[in-house]
Amino acid sequence: MATDVSTNLNDNLLKEKIFNCKICDELCISDIFLIIGKGNVCSKCYEQCEDKSRAELNSALIFVMSQLILPCKYEFKGCIKKLTCKNYERHINVCEYKVKPCPMLMYDDCKWNGNNLEISEHISTEHTEHVIKSENNIFKVETSLSETYNIKLLIGDYKSCLLKTSIVDNKFYYAMNPIFQCKENVEYSVKHKSKETQNSSTTVGTLTKLNSIYSESNLHKNPNATIVDMDLLKHLADENNTIVNEFNLNPSGIDEKTLKLLECPVCFNTMRPPIYQCSSGHSICILCHDKVQKCPTCDAQWAKSRNYIIEGLTYNLKYPCRFKELGCKEFGTELQVSKHEESCPVNNKPKGKGRASGSGKKAPNRKAKNPKNSTNEGEDESDSSSKNEPLAKKAKGKKPPTDDEIKAYIKNLLEGANLEEITMKDVCINVFSHYPDLVFSLKKDFIIKTIKLFLTT
């Protein structure tokens, strides 16, 4: 009962705006000054007053204010934090709901205002020329050494960052500001490359959990900015004074070629230990190894050994959650992300029948017919057993399917599926299981292109 009375008193005092500055109407968080003829004002407005002789510190109101629990200034945007006066300003400075002007203001005179959670969608919609996307978090950014300041939005597989570059006093500055919540300092590498030759040099930057997309706009004053000597970059520039900066946001620093080695040829996900291999040495992830009978790359049989060399490359790699397609943004080492997946809030929603193991999505919803009910009385036993024989077994010994046959099978598969839930991985595994003699690596691009065609028409 006492708690309810205290809460009501707290809310009523704030509702009456007793603690709001009479000049700017903001909450008086630190010192509160009482100005004769005007009322209580905050410390910022007090400093701007010409006649301070008519003002005095309101110690009584400051004490009452220190006892209150305050809602965040950006509660109207969705912040639910409740704060004491002591930690109010500290939270306001880093609140993800903090409203700021568009970072592209200097380019397009944009009048938009929003917060970290809205900025990515805004730039992607209204400033598309400043957006660079990548599925593996490696971004190739063409940079003119004649341009003194630039901003790009980098949208990756499970993180988005605002890249700022600047040239001051023959120095090239760059800083990466995370739009996602950075739980720990994350190091990333930048390869400065020539467009015409193989020459390059590499520098390293850091995404820090204290960074904000609205941090110091003057990069030469930003302590988190990385500095590169312009003389080094000029040697890499082409006739248009342009170079390519390749930003690798993978926390492990693994490059694009290495990531390609770790891609499963069936589901296209990054493989995790244990990683198995065929008799020729081609690797496959554990989930697909249990679902396909032969190597999709060379059609060889599976060996009983694991590919320990490839597994060794994964120890420092940070993986996205397996349920990233459902919206999960978590990532970590193999052990960390596997533990997270056991209780992933995205995957712990009610599951329907037919969920594909490990895919995070439902498999195609197809009702299996009862073989006994589908057999006519006039059919002999051999016909019945032939119909009950697995499709993969029946397909053996046949010629590889034509493109039209593959396309027809994919179309038939998608027509009976929930298109909002089926994944690319589900379809690819179904195709390979249906055509076990198909050399999957030769048809991989065709199958993906066909799937996308049917999903967009």
Helices and strands as residue ranges (DSSP letters): H 2-15, E 32-35, E 39-42, H 43-48, G 52-54, E 55-57, H 59-66, E 69-71, G 75-77, E 82-84, H 85-94, E 100-101, H 105-108, E 113-114, H 116-126, G 128-130, E 131-133, E 138-144, E 149-155, E 160-168, E 171-178, E 186-193, E 200-207, G 219-221, E 226-229, H 230-234, E 242-248, H 256-261, E 276-278, E 283-284, H 286-289, E 302-306, H 308-313, E 319-320, G 324-326, E 331-332, H 334-342, H 371-374, H 381-388, H 391-395, H 403-415, H 424-434, H 440-455
